[in-house]
Amino acid sequence: MALPKSFGKNPQGADLEKIRKSSLYHQKGFENMTETRMLSDDASYTKMIRDFLFSKPKNTVPANKVPVVVTDLKKLSQLSSQNPVLIWFGHSSYLIYLQGLHILVDPVFSGHASPFSFTTKSFPGSNPYTADDLPEIDLLILTHDHYDHLDFETVMKLNNKTKLVCTSLGVGSHLRFWGWDEKKIIEFEWGDRKSFENGLSLTCATARHFSGRTFTRNKTLWSSFILETVPYKFYIGGDSGYDVHFKQIGEAYGPFDLVMLESGQYNPAWPNIHMMPEETVKAAVDLKAKILLPVHWGKFSLALHPWNEPIQRILVAARTLHQPVTTPMIGEPVILNEVYPHQNWWKED
């Protein structure tokens, strides 16, 4: 029985042969730089599934609609004539306006972070934007192929309005299966760098995570990315457990004007593939971040913690480590060197 098209298609044939030549690909698939067990010693998939089905607290979802700001995404140039603008869409999706270019990262606008529309729905009020609201996209960056980062419905709608997509090695197989033109796809492995017009460059960097849209894992790569243009540097974190690579990247490429790091969907059962909030702040310090934008929260419940716990723990740790943080509402502009929102909009009565 064929799977729905939304599941995508892992590399096969020539794509697979190309991937097998990568030093990062081993007998069963891609591997992390550090040995990475999916679950802790005292955890099990059976207990994890049971907890999600029968013991999930109510506060993993907001009691009220998530407050948002409606910004005209096609007129970001009017917000700042010189400095970059970033709009966060909740979870790990955001749009960067930089030197006249629109750069979109891991967009999920379907209202769900799964192959089926009736599961893993976005929080009430958290999905006000659609692909139609977006301007023409000069560069689409896809960090890896998990459903909360690579959304079938969204990328299908973006195909005709996207000039170029840069993604991790192997992820292009999904896009080609969905009808994307091969000429618009550039696949990266860790260490690859590509220069573009207007002095823009993109470097693929290490992450500590995994991949897969079915029970078959690690047939495509997962990555972070370094986006550079004079005089700005951004770190696009994707998903990653904490490890030495953050310090290595900070030493090689930092300091960064803005870093986007995951801060939610953590659990002691899977400590190696996602960061605890305190580790997120430590990673920002390692990266030499001038400002941390915590992402991977605020839109979906993929773990058992309260929905607004990540940002609360981030701010406590950030005060201890003296790490500046910005906390925009969904849709609220962050303007480098000008506007860094910081109101506590997630607080509930």
C-alpha positions in Angstrom: 0.0 0.0 0.0 1.5 3.3 -1.1 2.0 6.0 1.5 0.3 9.4 1.1 2.4 11.8 -1.0 3.0 14.0 2.1 5.4 11.4 3.5 7.9 12.3 0.7 10.5 9.9 -0.8 13.9 9.0 0.6 16.9 9.1 -1.8 17.0 6.3 -4.4 19.0 5.4 -7.5 21.4 8.2 -8.5 20.5 10.3 -5.5 21.3 7.5 -3.1 24.6 6.8 -4.9 25.6 10.4 -4.5 24.8 10.4 -0.8 26.7 7.2 -0.1 29.9 9.0 -1.2 29.5 11.5 1.7 31.9 11.0 4.6 28.9 11.6 6.9 27.0 8.6 5.5 27.7 5.2 7.0 26.2 1.8 6.5 22.8 2.5 7.8 22.6 6.2 7.1 23.9 9.6 8.3 25.4 9.8 11.8 26.1 12.5 14.3 29.7 13.6 15.0 29.2 12.5 18.6 27.6 9.1 19.5 23.9 10.0 20.0 21.4 7.6 21.5 17.8 8.6 20.8 16.5 7.8 24.3 18.0 7.9 27.7 18.8 4.6 29.5 15.6 4.7 31.6 13.3 5.6 28.8 11.3 3.4 26.3 9.2 4.0 23.3 6.3 2.2 24.9 6.3 4.4 28.0 6.7 7.5 25.8 3.7 6.6 23.7 1.7 5.8 26.7 2.5 9.2 28.3 1.5 11.0 25.1 -1.8 9.2 24.8 -2.9 9.0 28.4 -0.8 11.3 30.6 -0.3 14.5 28.6 -1.0 17.5 30.8 -3.6 20.0 29.6 -1.2 22.9 29.9 0.8 21.7 26.9 -1.7 23.8 24.9 -2.5 27.5 25.7 -5.7 28.1 27.6 -6.5 31.1 25.3 -5.6 32.1 21.7 -2.0 32.9 21.1 -1.6 36.7 20.6 -0.2 37.6 17.2 0.8 40.6 15.2 -0.3 40.9 11.6 2.5 42.4 9.5 2.4 43.0 5.8 5.1 40.6 4.7 5.3 42.1 1.3 6.3 45.5 2.6 9.1 44.7 5.0 11.3 47.2 3.2 9.2 49.9 4.8 10.1 48.8 8.3 13.8 49.6 8.0 15.8 51.1 5.1 19.1 49.7 6.3 18.8 46.9 8.9 17.6 43.4 8.5 14.1 42.5 9.5 13.0 39.1 10.9 9.4 37.8 11.3 8.9 34.7 13.4 5.8 32.6 12.5 5.9 30.4 15.6 7.9 27.1 16.1 10.9 27.2 13.7 9.5 29.2 10.8 10.7 32.7 10.1 11.3 35.2 7.3 14.4 37.3 7.1 14.4 40.4 4.9 18.1 41.2 4.2 19.5 43.6 1.6 16.4 43.4 -0.5 16.2 39.6 -0.4 13.4 37.5 1.3 14.9 34.4 3.0 12.4 31.9 4.4 13.3 29.2 6.9 11.5 25.9 7.6 8.0 27.3 6.8 4.9 25.4 8.3 1.6 27.1 7.5 -0.7 24.1 7.1 -1.9 24.3 10.6 -0.4 20.9 11.6 3.0 19.4 12.1 2.4 15.9 10.9 1.4 14.0 7.6 -2.2 14.1 8.7 -4.3 17.3 9.2 -6.1 15.9 12.3 -2.9 15.4 14.4 -0.4 17.8 16.0 -2.5 20.9 15.2 -1.2 24.4 15.7 -2.3 26.3 18.9 -5.5 28.3 18.5 -4.7 31.7 16.9 -1.0 30.8 16.2 -1.4 30.2 12.4 -2.6 33.6 11.0 -0.3 33.5 8.0 -0.5 31.5 4.8 1.8 31.0 1.9 -0.3 33.5 0.0 0.8 36.2 2.5 4.4 35.8 1.6 6.3 37.8 -1.0 8.4 36.1 -3.7 11.0 34.1 -1.9 14.6 34.6 -3.0 16.0 31.8 -0.9 14.2 29.0 1.0 16.3 27.2 3.6 15.1 23.8 4.9 17.2 22.4 7.7 15.9 18.8 7.7 13.0 16.7 6.8 10.9 16.4 9.9 7.2 17.4 9.5 7.5 20.4 11.9 10.2 21.8 9.5 9.4 20.5 6.1 5.6 20.9 5.5 4.3 19.3 2.4 1.3 21.6 1.9 3.4 24.7 2.4 6.2 23.8 0.1 3.8 22.8 -2.6 2.3 26.3 -2.4 5.7 27.9 -2.4 7.1 26.1 -5.5 6.1 28.7 -8.0 7.1 31.7 -5.9 10.5 30.4 -4.8 13.6 31.2 -6.8 16.1 28.8 -4.9 16.0 26.3 -2.1 19.0 25.3 0.0 18.7 22.2 2.1 20.6 19.3 3.7 21.9 16.5 1.7 19.2 14.1 0.7 16.2 16.3 1.4 16.1 17.3 -2.2 14.7 13.9 -3.0 11.5 14.8 -1.2 11.2 18.1 -3.2 11.9 16.4 -6.5 9.2 13.8 -5.7 6.8 16.7 -5.1 7.6 18.2 -8.5 10.2 20.8 -7.7 12.6 21.7 -10.5 16.1 20.1 -9.9 17.7 23.4 -11.0 16.2 25.2 -8.1 17.6 22.9 -5.4 21.1 23.0 -3.8 21.9 20.3 -1.3 24.6 20.9 1.4 26.6 18.7 3.7 28.4 20.0 6.7 31.2 22.3 5.7 29.8 23.2 2.3 29.6 27.0 1.5 27.8 28.8 -1.3 28.2 32.4 -2.3 25.3 34.4 -3.9 24.7 37.8 -5.4 24.8 40.9 -3.1 27.6 39.4 -1.1 25.4 36.8 0.6 26.8 33.5 1.6 25.4 30.3 3.2 27.5 27.7 5.1 26.1 24.4 6.2 27.2 23.5 9.7 26.9 20.6 12.2 23.8 19.7 14.2 23.1 16.9 16.6 19.8 15.4 15.6 18.2 12.8 13.3 15.9 12.7 10.3 13.1 10.7 8.7 9.4 11.0 7.8 8.6 7.4 8.4 10.1 4.7 10.7 13.1 4.7 8.4 15.6 7.1 9.9 18.7 9.1 8.9 18.5 8.6 5.1 18.7 12.4 4.8 21.0 14.9 6.6 20.1 17.4 9.3 22.0 20.7 9.5 22.4 24.2 10.9 23.2 27.1 8.6 25.3 30.2 8.8 23.9 33.1 6.8 26.4 35.9 6.2 26.5 39.3 4.4 28.5 42.4 5.2 28.1 43.4 8.0 25.6 40.8 9.4 25.8 37.2 10.5 22.9 34.9 11.4 22.9 31.4 12.9 20.0 29.2 11.8 20.1 26.4 14.3 17.5 23.9 13.0 17.1 21.2 15.6 20.0 20.0 17.7 21.0 18.5 21.0 23.7 20.3 22.9 27.3 19.4 22.0 30.7 20.9 21.4 29.8 22.0 17.9 28.2 25.2 19.1 31.5 26.3 20.6 33.4 25.2 17.5 31.1 27.2 15.3 31.3 30.2 17.5 35.0 30.2 17.4 35.1 29.7 13.7 32.3 32.1 12.6 31.2 34.2 15.6 30.2 36.6 16.9 26.6 36.4 15.5 24.3 39.3 15.3 21.3 37.0 15.8 21.0 33.3 16.5 17.8 31.3 16.2 18.0 28.2 18.5 15.5 25.6 19.5 14.1 25.9 23.0 11.1 23.6 23.2 9.9 20.1 22.7 12.4 18.7 25.1 12.1 15.8 27.6 14.5 13.9 29.9 13.7 10.8 27.8 15.4 12.3 24.7 18.2 14.5 26.1 20.6 14.1 23.2 18.5 15.3 20.2 16.9 18.4 21.7 18.2 20.9 24.1 16.8 21.8 27.5 16.2 25.6 27.7 19.3 26.1 29.9 21.4 24.4 27.2 19.9 26.7 24.6 21.2 29.7 26.4 24.6 28.0 26.9 24.7 27.3 23.2 24.0 31.0 22.4 26.9 31.9 24.7 29.1 29.4 22.9 28.1 30.9 19.5 29.0 34.4 20.8 25.5 35.5 20.1 24.7 39.2 20.4 21.0 38.4 20.6 19.2 35.0 21.0 15.8 34.4 19.4 14.4 31.2 21.0 12.4 29.2 18.5 10.8 25.7 18.3 8.0 26.7 20.7 4.8 28.7 20.7 2.9 26.8 18.0 2.8 23.0 18.4 2.9 20.6 21.3 5.5 17.9 20.6 6.5 17.2 24.1 5.0 17.0 27.6 6.1 20.3 29.1 3.8 23.3 29.6 3.6 25.2 26.3 5.1 28.4 27.7 7.7 26.8 30.0 10.6 27.0 27.4 10.6 30.7 27.2 10.3 31.1 31.0 13.3 28.9 31.6 15.2 30.6 28.8 14.9 34.0 30.5 16.0 32.7 33.9 19.1 31.1 32.4 19.8 34.1 30.2 19.8 36.4 33.2 22.3 34.1 34.9 24.6 34.0 31.9 24.0 37.6 30.8 22.8 36.5 27.4 20.5 39.1 25.6 17.2 37.6 24.4 14.4 38.9 22.2 10.9 37.4 22.5 8.6 38.6 19.7 5.0 37.6 19.3 4.2 35.6 16.2 4.3 38.1 13.3 6.0 40.9 15.4 9.1 42.4 13.6 12.6 42.1 15.0 14.7 44.8 13.4 18.5 44.4 14.0 20.0 47.3 15.9 16.6 48.9 16.2 13.8 46.8 17.6 14.1 43.7 19.9 10.6 42.9 21.3 10.7 41.6 24.9 7.2 41.7 26.4 6.0 38.7 28.3 3.0 37.9 25.9 2.9 34.2 26.9 1.7 34.8 30.5 -1.7 33.3 31.4 -4.0 34.1 34.3 
